[in-house]
Amino acid sequence: VLSAATGRGYVPRSLMPAVQILNRVFFSPRLFISAFQIPWYTVKYITNPMVRRAGIRASLGLAGLTGSLIGLGKLSGLWESETDPTSTDFGRVKIGDTKLDVMSNYRPIINLIARLTTMKRKVQEGYTKEIKREDVDDMIIQFVRGKFDPIVSTVWSLLTGRTFAGEQFPPKEEDAAKILKDETLPFVILDIMDAYATDGITGAFLGGLGFLGVNVSSYPSRTFD
């Protein structure tokens, strides 16, 4: 349970060679696996009923505390947040044009499940669109692509002609430096640079939260209007 809670999902020794291969393709596959193992291990492997109940209460309490803080901050005007689970910005805290994703691994999973269940998604312009049956495969592929290692993602961009964000790839000459920066620099450094460019010193401070495991993104959005 402790290994899963710290982002190192358990993998049987017999499957470790496969994980080493997955590490070449995906970004931190054990971190992704741990998102599913935390609730499962809490129920299955804690044999003492009292300890198991305490673990379940702690997990539910953390989820409730996170939701409460996001909601209270929105009501008090400290930040904005999105409550529609079909929106890419679901659960994100928005301060200025910088967004903090406090749900980490769980947000994209919740997004995918909500969209597949309702066959709807909320777009950046703020309205809800129906998802066509023929678009489901592309949506799942895009979800998987978001887990790729940066090098594999770059190769995919070369093959498809588009980056993960939908930009042209290879880029036009005037955009080449930006694309090269986005594809090579560590995510945390990119987050700080983008946040500073968007919201100045405040944005740079928020971007630094990436060192603590908070996903940070900075770009204007009409989703919260």
Short mmCIF file of the C-alpha atoms (twelve columns), coordinates in Angstrom:
data_MODEL
# 
_entry.id   MODEL 
# 
loop_
_atom_site.group_PDB 
_atom_site.id 
_atom_site.type_symbol 
_atom_site.label_atom_id 
_atom_site.label_alt_id 
_atom_site.label_comp_id 
_atom_site.label_asym_id 
_atom_site.label_seq_id 
_atom_site.Cartn_x 
_atom_site.Cartn_y 
_atom_site.Cartn_z 
_atom_site.pdbx_PDB_model_num 
ATOM 1   C CA . VAL A 1   0.000   0.000   0.000   1 
ATOM 2   C CA . LEU A 2   2.808   2.389   0.915   1 
ATOM 3   C CA . SER A 3   4.610   1.769   -2.401  1 
ATOM 4   C CA . ALA A 4   1.433   2.469   -4.380  1 
ATOM 5   C CA . ALA A 5   0.672   5.595   -2.325  1 
ATOM 6   C CA . THR A 6   4.123   7.008   -3.143  1 
ATOM 7   C CA . GLY A 7   3.692   6.409   -6.871  1 
ATOM 8   C CA . ARG A 8   5.615   3.145   -7.243  1 
ATOM 9   C CA . GLY A 9   2.929   0.683   -8.255  1 
ATOM 10  C CA . TYR A 10  3.683   -2.944  -7.434  1 
ATOM 11  C CA . VAL A 11  4.612   -5.194  -10.345 1 
ATOM 12  C CA . PRO A 12  5.347   -8.942  -9.876  1 
ATOM 13  C CA . ARG A 13  9.012   -9.831  -10.304 1 
ATOM 14  C CA . SER A 14  8.134   -12.042 -13.288 1 
ATOM 15  C CA . LEU A 15  6.747   -8.996  -15.129 1 
ATOM 16  C CA . MET A 16  9.641   -6.628  -14.397 1 
ATOM 17  C CA . PRO A 17  11.264  -7.202  -17.839 1 
ATOM 18  C CA . ALA A 18  7.991   -6.071  -19.414 1 
ATOM 19  C CA . VAL A 19  7.959   -2.977  -17.199 1 
ATOM 20  C CA . GLN A 20  11.481  -2.108  -18.332 1 
ATOM 21  C CA . ILE A 21  10.222  -2.205  -21.920 1 
ATOM 22  C CA . LEU A 22  7.182   -0.098  -20.999 1 
ATOM 23  C CA . ASN A 23  9.527   2.461   -19.409 1 
ATOM 24  C CA . ARG A 24  10.993  3.008   -22.876 1 
ATOM 25  C CA . VAL A 25  7.552   3.728   -24.325 1 
ATOM 26  C CA . PHE A 26  5.523   5.337   -21.548 1 
ATOM 27  C CA . PHE A 27  6.271   8.033   -18.997 1 
ATOM 28  C CA . SER A 28  6.413   6.425   -15.516 1 
ATOM 29  C CA . PRO A 29  4.058   3.446   -16.053 1 
ATOM 30  C CA . ARG A 30  4.338   2.399   -12.399 1 
ATOM 31  C CA . LEU A 31  2.993   5.800   -11.345 1 
ATOM 32  C CA . PHE A 32  -0.038  5.246   -13.584 1 
ATOM 33  C CA . ILE A 33  -0.545  1.706   -12.234 1 
ATOM 34  C CA . SER A 34  -0.402  2.981   -8.647  1 
ATOM 35  C CA . ALA A 35  -3.525  5.114   -9.229  1 
ATOM 36  C CA . PHE A 36  -5.579  1.911   -9.492  1 
ATOM 37  C CA . GLN A 37  -3.687  -0.037  -6.835  1 
ATOM 38  C CA . ILE A 38  -4.140  2.402   -3.949  1 
ATOM 39  C CA . PRO A 39  -7.897  1.782   -3.423  1 
ATOM 40  C CA . TRP A 40  -7.585  -1.925  -4.342  1 
ATOM 41  C CA . TYR A 41  -4.759  -2.624  -1.893  1 
ATOM 42  C CA . THR A 42  -6.502  -0.686  0.849   1 
ATOM 43  C CA . VAL A 43  -9.461  -3.073  0.652   1 
ATOM 44  C CA . LYS A 44  -7.669  -6.336  -0.180  1 
ATOM 45  C CA . TYR A 45  -4.411  -6.459  1.731   1 
ATOM 46  C CA . ILE A 46  -5.156  -4.727  5.007   1 
ATOM 47  C CA . THR A 47  -6.497  -7.755  6.913   1 
ATOM 48  C CA . ASN A 48  -7.251  -5.990  10.179  1 
ATOM 49  C CA . PRO A 49  -10.830 -4.658  9.774   1 
ATOM 50  C CA . MET A 50  -10.154 -1.665  12.008  1 
ATOM 51  C CA . VAL A 51  -7.038  -0.640  10.043  1 
ATOM 52  C CA . ARG A 52  -8.835  -1.267  6.741   1 
ATOM 53  C CA . ARG A 53  -11.726 0.991   7.745   1 
ATOM 54  C CA . ALA A 54  -9.248  3.656   8.830   1 
ATOM 55  C CA . GLY A 55  -7.491  3.411   5.448   1 
ATOM 56  C CA . ILE A 56  -10.767 3.745   3.551   1 
ATOM 57  C CA . ARG A 57  -11.803 6.715   5.701   1 
ATOM 58  C CA . ALA A 58  -8.426  8.364   5.093   1 
ATOM 59  C CA . SER A 59  -8.727  7.903   1.312   1 
ATOM 60  C CA . LEU A 60  -12.298 9.207   1.230   1 
ATOM 61  C CA . GLY A 61  -11.365 12.006  3.597   1 
ATOM 62  C CA . LEU A 62  -8.509  13.123  1.344   1 
ATOM 63  C CA . ALA A 63  -10.840 13.152  -1.672  1 
ATOM 64  C CA . GLY A 64  -13.452 15.080  0.314   1 
ATOM 65  C CA . LEU A 65  -10.879 17.556  1.639   1 
ATOM 66  C CA . THR A 66  -9.535  18.200  -1.873  1 
ATOM 67  C CA . GLY A 67  -13.037 18.777  -3.243  1 
ATOM 68  C CA . SER A 68  -13.974 20.998  -0.313  1 
ATOM 69  C CA . LEU A 69  -10.869 23.184  -0.644  1 
ATOM 70  C CA . ILE A 70  -11.446 23.598  -4.384  1 
ATOM 71  C CA . GLY A 71  -15.115 24.463  -3.816  1 
ATOM 72  C CA . LEU A 72  -14.520 26.836  -0.905  1 
ATOM 73  C CA . GLY A 73  -11.777 28.653  -2.804  1 
ATOM 74  C CA . LYS A 74  -14.121 29.103  -5.747  1 
ATOM 75  C CA . LEU A 75  -16.965 30.384  -3.551  1 
ATOM 76  C CA . SER A 76  -14.661 32.836  -1.747  1 
ATOM 77  C CA . GLY A 77  -13.230 34.158  -5.010  1 
ATOM 78  C CA . LEU A 78  -9.642  32.991  -4.371  1 
ATOM 79  C CA . TRP A 79  -9.628  30.988  -7.590  1 
ATOM 80  C CA . GLU A 80  -11.859 29.498  -10.253 1 
ATOM 81  C CA . SER A 81  -12.465 25.802  -10.904 1 
ATOM 82  C CA . GLU A 82  -14.349 23.535  -13.284 1 
ATOM 83  C CA . THR A 83  -16.883 21.021  -11.919 1 
ATOM 84  C CA . ASP A 84  -17.890 19.237  -15.142 1 
ATOM 85  C CA . PRO A 85  -15.988 15.881  -15.262 1 
ATOM 86  C CA . THR A 86  -16.160 15.835  -19.074 1 
ATOM 87  C CA . SER A 87  -14.027 19.002  -19.240 1 
ATOM 88  C CA . THR A 88  -10.243 18.793  -19.535 1 
ATOM 89  C CA . ASP A 89  -10.086 21.419  -16.768 1 
ATOM 90  C CA . PHE A 90  -12.153 19.342  -14.312 1 
ATOM 91  C CA . GLY A 91  -10.852 19.766  -10.762 1 
ATOM 92  C CA . ARG A 92  -8.174  22.238  -11.761 1 
ATOM 93  C CA . VAL A 93  -7.635  25.392  -9.706  1 
ATOM 94  C CA . LYS A 94  -7.278  28.472  -11.930 1 
ATOM 95  C CA . ILE A 95  -5.447  31.561  -10.676 1 
ATOM 96  C CA . GLY A 96  -5.107  34.145  -13.429 1 
ATOM 97  C CA . ASP A 97  -4.275  32.087  -16.503 1 
ATOM 98  C CA . THR A 98  -2.310  29.477  -14.544 1 
ATOM 99  C CA . LYS A 99  -4.023  26.198  -13.660 1 
ATOM 100 C CA . LEU A 100 -3.018  23.766  -10.909 1 
ATOM 101 C CA . ASP A 101 -4.036  20.150  -11.342 1 
ATOM 102 C CA . VAL A 102 -4.288  18.842  -7.781  1 
ATOM 103 C CA . MET A 103 -5.931  15.580  -8.884  1 
ATOM 104 C CA . SER A 104 -2.757  14.352  -10.579 1 
ATOM 105 C CA . ASN A 105 -3.177  10.918  -12.242 1 
ATOM 106 C CA . TYR A 106 -6.882  10.695  -11.532 1 
ATOM 107 C CA . ARG A 107 -8.134  13.656  -13.588 1 
ATOM 108 C CA . PRO A 108 -7.480  12.233  -17.090 1 
ATOM 109 C CA . ILE A 109 -8.879  8.867   -15.980 1 
ATOM 110 C CA . ILE A 110 -12.050 10.550  -14.657 1 
ATOM 111 C CA . ASN A 111 -12.240 12.597  -17.881 1 
ATOM 112 C CA . LEU A 112 -12.104 9.488   -20.063 1 
ATOM 113 C CA . ILE A 113 -14.653 7.525   -18.002 1 
ATOM 114 C CA . ALA A 114 -17.069 10.500  -17.841 1 
ATOM 115 C CA . ARG A 115 -16.848 11.093  -21.595 1 
ATOM 116 C CA . LEU A 116 -17.273 7.415   -22.503 1 
ATOM 117 C CA . THR A 117 -20.225 7.148   -20.108 1 
ATOM 118 C CA . THR A 118 -22.074 10.283  -21.246 1 
ATOM 119 C CA . MET A 119 -20.714 10.499  -24.827 1 
ATOM 120 C CA . LYS A 120 -20.312 14.222  -24.218 1 
ATOM 121 C CA . ARG A 121 -17.407 16.563  -23.520 1 
ATOM 122 C CA . LYS A 122 -17.124 20.171  -22.460 1 
ATOM 123 C CA . VAL A 123 -14.842 22.130  -24.793 1 
ATOM 124 C CA . GLN A 124 -12.632 25.167  -24.134 1 
ATOM 125 C CA . GLU A 125 -15.313 27.561  -25.409 1 
ATOM 126 C CA . GLY A 126 -17.501 26.516  -22.469 1 
ATOM 127 C CA . TYR A 127 -20.270 24.507  -24.139 1 
ATOM 128 C CA . THR A 128 -20.886 20.746  -24.282 1 
ATOM 129 C CA . LYS A 129 -20.485 18.725  -27.472 1 
ATOM 130 C CA . GLU A 130 -21.785 15.282  -28.322 1 
ATOM 131 C CA . ILE A 131 -19.094 12.678  -28.969 1 
ATOM 132 C CA . LYS A 132 -19.652 10.707  -32.151 1 
ATOM 133 C CA . ARG A 133 -19.208 6.938   -32.088 1 
ATOM 134 C CA . GLU A 134 -16.506 7.148   -34.738 1 
ATOM 135 C CA . ASP A 135 -14.494 9.548   -32.527 1 
ATOM 136 C CA . VAL A 136 -14.260 7.171   -29.552 1 
ATOM 137 C CA . ASP A 137 -11.190 5.343   -30.889 1 
ATOM 138 C CA . ASP A 138 -9.358  8.645   -31.452 1 
ATOM 139 C CA . MET A 139 -10.256 9.770   -27.931 1 
ATOM 140 C CA . ILE A 140 -8.809  6.596   -26.394 1 
ATOM 141 C CA . ILE A 141 -5.686  6.832   -28.576 1 
ATOM 142 C CA . GLN A 142 -5.208  10.451  -27.456 1 
ATOM 143 C CA . PHE A 143 -5.498  9.340   -23.819 1 
ATOM 144 C CA . VAL A 144 -2.817  6.679   -24.339 1 
ATOM 145 C CA . ARG A 145 -0.637  9.144   -26.253 1 
ATOM 146 C CA . GLY A 146 -0.687  11.451  -23.251 1 
ATOM 147 C CA . LYS A 147 1.171   8.739   -21.314 1 
ATOM 148 C CA . PHE A 148 4.000   8.367   -23.846 1 
ATOM 149 C CA . ASP A 149 7.646   9.020   -23.073 1 
ATOM 150 C CA . PRO A 150 8.709   12.397  -24.619 1 
ATOM 151 C CA . ILE A 151 10.943  10.705  -27.224 1 
ATOM 152 C CA . VAL A 152 8.168   8.322   -28.290 1 
ATOM 153 C CA . SER A 153 5.738   11.251  -28.356 1 
ATOM 154 C CA . THR A 154 8.082   13.125  -30.708 1 
ATOM 155 C CA . VAL A 155 8.258   10.110  -33.042 1 
ATOM 156 C CA . TRP A 156 4.454   9.885   -32.992 1 
ATOM 157 C CA . SER A 157 4.261   13.582  -33.869 1 
ATOM 158 C CA . LEU A 158 6.563   12.983  -36.841 1 
ATOM 159 C CA . LEU A 159 4.402   10.102  -38.054 1 
ATOM 160 C CA . THR A 160 1.078   11.923  -37.657 1 
ATOM 161 C CA . GLY A 161 2.228   15.449  -38.535 1 
ATOM 162 C CA . ARG A 162 0.667   16.846  -35.347 1 
ATOM 163 C CA . THR A 163 1.835   17.328  -31.757 1 
ATOM 164 C CA . PHE A 164 -0.217  16.148  -28.785 1 
ATOM 165 C CA . ALA A 165 -1.709  19.664  -28.612 1 
ATOM 166 C CA . GLY A 166 -2.664  19.523  -32.311 1 
ATOM 167 C CA . GLU A 167 0.079   21.824  -33.608 1 
ATOM 168 C CA . GLN A 168 1.821   21.206  -36.930 1 
ATOM 169 C CA . PHE A 169 4.889   18.949  -36.747 1 
ATOM 170 C CA . PRO A 170 7.557   19.349  -38.015 1 
ATOM 171 C CA . PRO A 171 6.846   23.003  -37.257 1 
ATOM 172 C CA . LYS A 172 7.187   26.021  -39.466 1 
ATOM 173 C CA . GLU A 173 10.618  27.624  -39.255 1 
ATOM 174 C CA . GLU A 174 9.395   30.443  -37.006 1 
ATOM 175 C CA . ASP A 175 7.861   27.921  -34.564 1 
ATOM 176 C CA . ALA A 176 10.782  25.462  -34.566 1 
ATOM 177 C CA . ALA A 177 12.509  26.872  -31.464 1 
ATOM 178 C CA . LYS A 178 9.302   26.686  -29.415 1 
ATOM 179 C CA . ILE A 179 8.536   23.113  -30.475 1 
ATOM 180 C CA . LEU A 180 12.128  22.026  -29.812 1 
ATOM 181 C CA . LYS A 181 11.932  23.580  -26.337 1 
ATOM 182 C CA . ASP A 182 8.607   21.882  -25.618 1 
ATOM 183 C CA . GLU A 183 9.884   18.477  -26.741 1 
ATOM 184 C CA . THR A 184 13.217  18.496  -24.894 1 
ATOM 185 C CA . LEU A 185 13.113  20.546  -21.663 1 
ATOM 186 C CA . PRO A 186 11.852  18.977  -18.379 1 
ATOM 187 C CA . PHE A 187 8.142   19.528  -17.766 1 
ATOM 188 C CA . VAL A 188 8.695   21.445  -14.515 1 
ATOM 189 C CA . ILE A 189 11.028  23.957  -16.192 1 
ATOM 190 C CA . LEU A 190 8.526   24.423  -19.033 1 
ATOM 191 C CA . ASP A 191 5.715   24.949  -16.502 1 
ATOM 192 C CA . ILE A 192 7.686   27.672  -14.701 1 
ATOM 193 C CA . MET A 193 8.628   29.417  -17.969 1 
ATOM 194 C CA . ASP A 194 5.055   29.343  -19.290 1 
ATOM 195 C CA . ALA A 195 3.567   30.460  -15.966 1 
ATOM 196 C CA . TYR A 196 6.024   33.365  -15.709 1 
ATOM 197 C CA . ALA A 197 5.249   34.458  -19.275 1 
ATOM 198 C CA . THR A 198 1.513   34.314  -18.510 1 
ATOM 199 C CA . ASP A 199 1.218   35.619  -14.937 1 
ATOM 200 C CA . GLY A 200 4.623   37.076  -14.039 1 
ATOM 201 C CA . ILE A 201 6.176   36.411  -10.620 1 
ATOM 202 C CA . THR A 202 2.945   34.929  -9.254  1 
ATOM 203 C CA . GLY A 203 2.842   32.496  -12.156 1 
ATOM 204 C CA . ALA A 204 6.502   31.521  -11.654 1 
ATOM 205 C CA . PHE A 205 5.783   30.764  -7.985  1 
ATOM 206 C CA . LEU A 206 2.771   28.629  -8.929  1 
ATOM 207 C CA . GLY A 207 4.824   26.898  -11.628 1 
ATOM 208 C CA . GLY A 208 7.384   25.952  -8.996  1 
ATOM 209 C CA . LEU A 209 4.722   23.798  -7.321  1 
ATOM 210 C CA . GLY A 210 5.552   21.296  -10.067 1 
ATOM 211 C CA . PHE A 211 8.568   20.284  -7.962  1 
ATOM 212 C CA . LEU A 212 6.049   19.068  -5.353  1 
ATOM 213 C CA . GLY A 213 4.164   16.952  -7.880  1 
ATOM 214 C CA . VAL A 214 1.420   19.438  -8.823  1 
ATOM 215 C CA . ASN A 215 0.705   19.555  -12.558 1 
ATOM 216 C CA . VAL A 216 0.816   23.181  -13.744 1 
ATOM 217 C CA . SER A 217 -0.368  24.619  -17.066 1 
ATOM 218 C CA . SER A 218 -0.567  28.224  -18.215 1 
ATOM 219 C CA . TYR A 219 -2.661  29.396  -21.129 1 
ATOM 220 C CA . PRO A 220 -5.810  31.491  -21.584 1 
ATOM 221 C CA . SER A 221 -9.052  29.524  -21.519 1 
ATOM 222 C CA . ARG A 222 -12.719 30.381  -21.913 1 
ATOM 223 C CA . THR A 223 -13.825 27.252  -20.055 1 
ATOM 224 C CA . PHE A 224 -14.204 29.182  -16.795 1 
ATOM 225 C CA . ASP A 225 -16.103 32.166  -18.250 1 
# 
